[in-house]
Amino acid sequence: MNLNFADTLYFKKENILEIILGLHRSYKYLHREIQTCCEISNLTFNELLVILEIQKKFNRKIDIANRVYLKKQNLNLILKDLSNKKIIVIEDNNIKITSNGKEIIEKTIDRINEKIKKIFQKTDPKNMSGFINIIESL
């Protein structure tokens, strides 16, 4: 993690521990929420990542593999599973998300966004600037 001068403007001895603990709790909290969303949607974490990349308009296998850092063989298995679950359709080497897949992504993103909002609402405003700077630098 690289920190700029701006990232340290709000660092005071009493705030650093709170910021670090806040980040750690937030990360664990969001990770649990993502895991829950995957279980509800009957997806693996890698399948969720692949769907999110496809939604960002990365429609070729090589582009997705480079973005998610998966081996092509693993990506092919994930795409096959997603296709069997009727979440994506592969046409002429282009991958598209079905309406069922779009619904799953929308529900997942909305749920995670709500958790992020709750985390920031619970954060002390005087520490918020340092917290935001650290998250942006990650």
N, C-alpha and C positions, 0 to 999 in steps of 0.2 A: 504494500500500500504506500503510494507516494503522497506526501502531504505538501501542499503549497503554503505560503505565508498566510493566505486568507483562511486556510483551514484551521490555523492555530490561533486566530484572533480571539476566539471565545474560550480558549483553554485556560482555565484557572485550576489550581490544585484541587479545589473542592469539586470542580465540574468534570474533570477527566474521568474519574472512576464511574460517575453516573452515566456519562456518555458511553463508555466502553460496556458497562453492564446493560445499558439500554439497547445497544447494538446487538449484544449477545442474546438477550431475551427476545428481541425482535426477530433475529434470524431464526432462533429455535421455534418461535411462535409461528412465523410464516412457513417454515419448513414443515411443521406439523399440519398446517392448514393446506398446503399444497399436497401433502401426502393424503389427507382426508379427501380432497377434491379428486385425486386420482382414483382412490378406492371407490368413491361414489360413482364415478364415470366408467369404472372398470378399465382403467388405463394404467400403464406403468409410467414412471417419471420420464423415461426416455421417449415414450410415445407422446406424452404431453409436450415435451420440448420440440419434437419433430412437427407436431401440429402447429405449434406457435410459429415456427420458422416458415411453414407453408403459408400460414396466414399473413406473414410479412412479405409475401410474394416471392419466396424462394421456391420455385416449382421444379427445379432440376435436382436429381439425386446428388450430384457432385457438389452443388451449392449447399444443400442441406447438410451433407456429411462434413463439409468444411466448417460450417457454422456451429454444429452441435458436437464436433469432434468425435464422430463415430466412424468405425470401419465400414466400408461399403457393404460387406457381408452382413453386419449387424443392422445396418440401415435397411437393407433389403428385407430382412426378417420383420423389422418393425413396420415397414410399409405394407408388407403382406398381411400382418395382423390387423393393422388399421383398415385395410381394404376389406378383410373378412368381417370386421366389426361395422362395416358400412359408414365409416367416418371419413374416408377419402376415396377418390376414384383416380385411377391412373389411366390417362389417355395420351397416346403418342408421346411418351416420355415426359409429359406434363402431369403434375399432381394437383388435384383440386379437392377442396374440402366440401363434403356434402352438407346438406341442410342440417342433418343430425350432428355432424361434426361442428358446424358453426354454433349450434345450440349448446353443445358441451363446452366449447371454448368460452362462449359468452357467460355461461353460468359460473365457470371456473374463475374467469377474470373478475367478474363482479364480486364473487365471494372473497377472493384474495384482496381486492381493492378495499372492501369493507374492513377487513382486518388491518390493513395498512392505516386506514383512517383512524381506527380505534387506537392503534399504537401511538400515532402522532397526537391524538387528543389527550392521551395520558401523560405525554412528555411535558416536563416543566418548560414554559415558554422561554425562560432566560437561558436554557441550555439548547433550545431548538436550533439555533443558528449553527452551533458547532456540530450538532447531530446531523443536520442536513449537509453540511460541508463534508463530513466524513462519508456519508452515504454516497454523495456525488462522486467522491474521489475513488470509491470502490469500483 
